[in-house]
Amino acid sequence: MTVLVARPPRPRLAGARHPIAQLASVRLVMLMLLVAGGVGIVLLRLVWLGAFAAPQTGADAAAALVPLRGDLVDRNGAPLARTIDAWSIGIHPNKLVNTPEELAPKLAELIPDHDEAWYLRVLRSGANFTYLQRRAMPETVRAVNALGEPAMAFAREPERLYPQGALAAHTLGFLNYDGHGMRGMERWLDTPLSDKNARAKPVALSIDARVQGALEAELGQAMASFQAKGAAGVILDVDTGEIVSMASLPNFDANRVPRVQDARNPDDPAALQLRNNVTQSVYELGSTFKPISIAAAIDGGVVTSMAQRFDATQPLAIGRFHIRDDHPQRRYLNAAETLIHSSNIATARIADAMGPARLQAMFKQLGFDTRPDVELHERQRPIWPLYWARVTTMTTAYGHGIAVTPLHLASAYAALVNGGVWRPATLLKVAPGQAAAGRRVISAETSARMRQLLRLVVLQGTGKKGEAPGYRVGGKTGTAEVAMKTGYSKKRNVSTFAAAFPMDAPRYVVVAMLDSPIANASSAGQTTAAWTVAPVVSRVILRTAPLLGVMPDTRRDVDLSDITPLIWHAPGENQAVPE
């Protein structure tokens, strides 16, 4: 039996595949065109860069490796301020996984900048983001990260580090959170330290870190011993104006800048710490002005001979005022004796003979009417008398009625002993032969005479405790009552000793000051500069002179042979003068 099966005919697909194949071909061509266009754009860019763009240099590659802010170093290259990689720790309170109550005590333990209650408030705030610590050490970051809280945020940020801590803090200053200088040389040099073309090279300051440490240590010890309100000190190169050391106490650690609670309150502890007493505080510096007045009188022809004497037999009456001496000699005194015995009366008579015009001219030549000349924004204008009456001329001659900064005084003494040329102070290292020209304020002959007179004050006068054997110190003490709103305080004074060494060939000026010292056994119950700060200067010189290249030599000294015969001594008084 035969079975026939009928198959339906198969549809022909050729007609359907043809459009699909055509579409695929078009897409392939379009893809190739896009790839070719992209390659063409890249090639054109390369051609343009080759023809018009400046070639990359080694300096460009190196720029990526230099810090975002240049380093500050001392005159010997020791690092004072540098920029390093650091971390910031933050948190997103609105994204917490752990509970605030669980996380807060752990953060308080790891980051003790705040207590547990502070962290609890932050974590409960629901804020989008809050910093917990901006200056975090790597180990702190690791410990916080180990808490396992996903809401924590860590970021690497450049950090300014001051390796020496509080050393020279007022000179260096500090930065704000945006990385710009807020005080000190950080502020003054903000632009060059941030310049990408200059920041690779450290900026050398005039400061010597070793000398700075010695000055701060000695001032700090004296301030603590005499419970003084503040202290200031400066060491200045007499020929270049370079500030080798500048110290202000109380000070601060630039790595942890104190926060001022009330900027209008001068007694705010943080405000006192941040204040640079060397350039921002003005004081009536008392008898340290007498050598300046004597120099002006010698140079102006008022004192024509070292044998010339002035009446100091009794207090000097000017109207209702009386000028008195703390240690009255009750006799006529010459210029050397006036400084040795620190006579207000004789100094006032010399100033009266000189007149206000010449004394003012001397003070202005020394910059006593302007802010101190130094590369700092933190500078205070002196208190200059509005009207120069006869009594004003007399009292300013011995440092009352006019107030200047310790830096003003240091620059003035440099001019007295360096041959008579005043130069602006500088905190930048000066290359050999590049010192500022300055201006002449007294003749070289008058300067030589002042070196003799200042040496005599240390050998025979109030500066005896400022002597440093072998270094031929010369200087003048000054003890001035603190000016109050109701007059001059009888219980507080500013004690200052301004000195230079070695006086036969002066190299450095040293000024030290204590604000409101309290007497103790080491000062024999005295608060005068002869007992409080003169010994500080002696110790500073003994510690720092060798570091500055000045070696002791007991065989040399200033030639005083033409003056010592003119100095009268009471019977039995020690008249010995080193050879």
Salt bridges, closest charged atoms under 4 A:
ASP71 OD2 - ARG82 NH2 3.81
ASP85 OD2 - ARG156 NH2 3.27
GLU101 OE2 - ARG124 NH2 2.63
GLU102 OE2 - LYS106 NZ 3.83
GLU157 OE1 - ARG134 NE 3.54
GLU159 OE2 - ARG135 NE 2.95
GLU186 OE1 - ARG69 NE 3.09
GLU186 OE2 - ARG160 NE 2.82
ASP190 OD1 - ARG69 NH1 2.81
ASP190 OD2 - HIS180 ND1 3.20
ASP208 OD2 - ARG210 NH2 2.87
GLU218 OE1 - ARG539 NE 2.80
GLU218 OE2 - ARG543 NH1 3.07
GLU242 OE2 - ARG75 NH1 3.27
ASP262 OD1 - ARG264 NE 3.66
GLU284 OE1 - HIS400 ND1 3.62
ASP311 OD2 - ARG349 NH2 3.87
GLU337 OE1 - ARG309 NH1 2.61
GLU337 OE2 - ARG331 NH1 3.33
ASP352 OD2 - ARG390 NH2 2.79
GLU378 OE2 - ARG187 NH1 3.93
GLU467 OE2 - ARG455 NH2 3.13
GLU481 OE2 - LYS490 NZ 3.49
ASP504 OD1 - ARG472 NE 3.03
ASP504 OD2 - ARG556 NH2 2.70
ASP515 OD1 - ARG492 NH2 3.77
ASP553 OD1 - ARG555 NE 3.32
ASP557 OD2 - ARG455 NH2 2.86
ASP562 OD2 - ARG449 NH1 2.89
GLU573 OE2 - HIS569 ND1 3.33
